[in-house]
Amino acid sequence: KRPFYALQDPRINDPSLTLTTIAEVATEYLKGIKEIQPLGPYILGGHSYGGIVAFEMAKQLQDNGEQIKLVVMLDSWAAFPDSLRDKISFKNIMQQQQELLKSQLSSNITIPNPDAWLDLQWDRMQSLYDYQPDSKLNLPVALFKATELYPENVSIDDPHNHWQQYNNMPIITVNVPGNHDNMHMEPNTKELAEQLQQLLTDFDP
């Protein structure tokens, strides 16, 4: 069995921490990874924002000559609709996600500091708009693309969520059931897990 480690945005526990760019977040995450595994090869991945941070981590590792076997992104996008630039509209969408999350949790579990969470999500969104990789990856990159698009993403839809322009190798795109937020919830988890397991087996037997 391969070890699996999860990283959490440090600003969740320390709102005073200043990380204004995707590159800064990736550098911070890599510090944690290096404490566990100082040298590659690495398999990196994440959902949504986390997948973009994983992409940038891979770029930084590649620039330092380190080995990466695979980058996995769960419905991460390299382009975003202009509607998400409006703070009120964006927070309305995030509040809908909060309600979805609450419906998946036990009744005795609450989301702490929801206003602070919304502010963090807004800051993250601004860093996504500003993110432009300064060099291309030359690595296997897999995108698990949710088949159900949100209305705001229909106008910018692309088979590879616009990542092909940032990688010299073809993007491996796997279409999976669900939308951006429930692709990893029941009943969609089974197919996602099976497809992910097959991918990992192919690249890390």
ChimeraX attribute file (.defattr): number of C-alpha atoms within 10 A of each C-alpha:
attribute: neighborCount
match mode: 1-to-1
recipient: residues
	/A:1	3
	/A:2	7
	/A:3	4
	/A:4	7
	/A:5	8
	/A:6	7
	/A:7	11
	/A:8	9
	/A:9	13
	/A:10	15
	/A:11	14
	/A:12	13
	/A:13	9
	/A:14	9
	/A:15	13
	/A:16	9
	/A:17	10
	/A:18	11
	/A:19	19
	/A:20	13
	/A:21	17
	/A:22	26
	/A:23	21
	/A:24	15
	/A:25	22
	/A:26	21
	/A:27	17
	/A:28	15
	/A:29	18
	/A:30	20
	/A:31	12
	/A:32	12
	/A:33	16
	/A:34	11
	/A:35	9
	/A:36	10
	/A:37	12
	/A:38	11
	/A:39	13
	/A:40	12
	/A:41	13
	/A:42	16
	/A:43	17
	/A:44	21
	/A:45	23
	/A:46	19
	/A:47	21
	/A:48	16
	/A:49	20
	/A:50	22
	/A:51	21
	/A:52	27
	/A:53	26
	/A:54	24
	/A:55	29
	/A:56	24
	/A:57	25
	/A:58	28
	/A:59	24
	/A:60	18
	/A:61	19
	/A:62	16
	/A:63	12
	/A:64	9
	/A:65	9
	/A:66	14
	/A:67	15
	/A:68	20
	/A:69	16
	/A:70	21
	/A:71	22
	/A:72	25
	/A:73	25
	/A:74	24
	/A:75	29
	/A:76	25
	/A:77	23
	/A:78	20
	/A:79	16
	/A:80	18
	/A:81	13
	/A:82	11
	/A:83	12
	/A:84	17
	/A:85	14
	/A:86	10
	/A:87	13
	/A:88	12
	/A:89	12
	/A:90	16
	/A:91	17
	/A:92	12
	/A:93	12
	/A:94	16
	/A:95	16
	/A:96	11
	/A:97	14
	/A:98	16
	/A:99	11
	/A:100	13
	/A:101	14
	/A:102	14
	/A:103	10
	/A:104	13
	/A:105	11
	/A:106	8
	/A:107	8
	/A:108	5
	/A:109	9
	/A:110	11
	/A:111	12
	/A:112	8
	/A:113	9
	/A:114	12
	/A:115	12
	/A:116	12
	/A:117	18
	/A:118	17
	/A:119	14
	/A:120	15
	/A:121	16
	/A:122	20
	/A:123	14
	/A:124	18
	/A:125	18
	/A:126	15
	/A:127	18
	/A:128	19
	/A:129	17
	/A:130	12
	/A:131	16
	/A:132	13
	/A:133	15
	/A:134	9
	/A:135	11
	/A:136	15
	/A:137	21
	/A:138	15
	/A:139	19
	/A:140	17
	/A:141	24
	/A:142	22
	/A:143	25
	/A:144	23
	/A:145	24
	/A:146	22
	/A:147	15
	/A:148	17
	/A:149	13
	/A:150	11
	/A:151	7
	/A:152	13
	/A:153	17
	/A:154	11
	/A:155	9
	/A:156	13
	/A:157	15
	/A:158	14
	/A:159	13
	/A:160	22
	/A:161	20
	/A:162	16
	/A:163	20
	/A:164	18
	/A:165	13
	/A:166	17
	/A:167	18
	/A:168	13
	/A:169	14
	/A:170	15
	/A:171	20
	/A:172	15
	/A:173	17
	/A:174	19
	/A:175	17
	/A:176	21
	/A:177	19
	/A:178	20
	/A:179	17
	/A:180	18
	/A:181	16
	/A:182	18
	/A:183	24
	/A:184	20
	/A:185	13
	/A:186	11
	/A:187	12
	/A:188	15
	/A:189	16
	/A:190	14
	/A:191	15
	/A:192	22
	/A:193	12
	/A:194	10
	/A:195	16
	/A:196	16
	/A:197	11
	/A:198	13
	/A:199	17
	/A:200	15
	/A:201	10
	/A:202	9
	/A:203	11
	/A:204	11
	/A:205	8
